[in-house]
């Protein structure tokens, strides 16, 4: 369906006209247009944090506004629940 969305984008016609030409339900097509738009957006997630002067044995604490604190040290922390990505912390010296 994403290939059809790409075709529509380059066609210069409205979604409604494109759907009529392709015999596609307009609501279904709009769903896929929105899905592709969301897929193209960065998902957020992780951000690189550099701590100048921190060494391998140093620890860093991240404290959220609600008082929850996470204390990290350099090295591999572990995997998330479904093992889809590795959680690690590295200090640049």
C-alpha positions as CSV (number, residue, x, y, z in Angstrom):
1,X,0.0,0.0,0.0
2,X,2.9,2.4,0.7
3,X,3.8,2.2,-3.0
4,X,0.4,3.5,-3.9
5,X,0.8,6.3,-1.4
6,X,4.1,7.2,-3.2
7,X,2.3,7.1,-6.5
8,X,-0.4,9.4,-5.2
9,X,2.1,11.9,-3.9
10,X,3.7,12.2,-7.3
11,X,0.4,12.2,-9.2
12,X,-0.6,15.7,-8.4
13,X,-4.3,14.7,-7.9
14,X,-6.3,14.7,-4.7
15,X,-6.6,11.6,-2.6
16,X,-10.3,11.3,-3.6
17,X,-9.5,11.4,-7.3
18,X,-6.6,9.0,-6.9
19,X,-8.7,6.5,-5.0
20,X,-11.4,6.7,-7.6
21,X,-8.9,6.0,-10.4
22,X,-7.4,3.1,-8.5
23,X,-10.7,1.8,-7.1
24,X,-9.5,2.1,-3.5
25,X,-11.7,3.0,-0.5
26,X,-10.8,6.6,0.5
27,X,-10.9,5.9,4.2
28,X,-8.6,2.9,3.9
29,X,-6.2,5.0,1.7
30,X,-6.3,7.9,4.2
31,X,-5.3,5.4,7.0
32,X,-2.3,4.3,5.0
33,X,-1.3,7.9,4.2
34,X,-1.3,8.7,7.9
35,X,0.5,5.4,8.7
36,X,3.3,6.2,6.3
37,X,3.5,9.8,7.7
38,X,4.0,8.4,11.2
39,X,6.6,5.9,10.0
40,X,8.6,8.7,8.4
41,X,8.7,10.7,11.6
42,X,11.6,10.0,14.1
43,X,10.4,7.8,16.9
44,X,12.2,9.6,19.7
45,X,13.5,7.2,22.2
46,X,17.1,7.6,23.1
47,X,19.4,10.7,23.0
48,X,23.1,10.8,23.3
49,X,24.3,12.3,26.5
50,X,28.0,13.3,26.9
51,X,29.4,13.8,30.4
52,X,32.7,15.6,30.1
53,X,35.4,14.4,32.5
54,X,33.4,11.3,33.6
55,X,35.5,8.1,33.8
56,X,34.6,4.5,33.5
57,X,34.0,4.0,37.2
58,X,31.9,7.2,37.6
59,X,28.2,7.1,38.0
60,X,25.5,9.4,36.7
61,X,22.1,10.0,38.2
62,X,19.1,11.1,36.2
63,X,16.3,12.5,38.4
64,X,12.8,13.1,36.9
65,X,10.6,15.9,38.1
66,X,8.4,13.4,39.9
67,X,11.4,12.4,42.1
68,X,12.2,9.0,40.3
69,X,15.9,8.7,40.0
70,X,18.0,6.4,37.7
71,X,21.6,5.8,38.7
72,X,23.8,4.6,35.9
73,X,27.4,3.4,35.5
74,X,29.4,2.8,32.4
75,X,28.9,-0.5,30.6
76,X,26.1,-2.8,29.4
77,X,23.0,-2.6,31.6
78,X,20.9,-5.2,29.8
79,X,18.1,-5.8,27.3
80,X,14.6,-4.4,27.3
81,X,11.7,-6.8,27.9
82,X,11.3,-8.1,24.4
83,X,15.1,-8.0,23.7
84,X,14.7,-5.8,20.7
85,X,17.5,-3.4,21.7
86,X,20.4,-3.3,24.0
87,X,20.4,-0.8,26.8
88,X,23.9,0.5,27.5
89,X,25.7,3.5,29.0
90,X,29.0,4.8,27.8
91,X,31.0,7.7,29.2
92,X,33.3,9.5,26.8
93,X,36.6,10.5,28.3
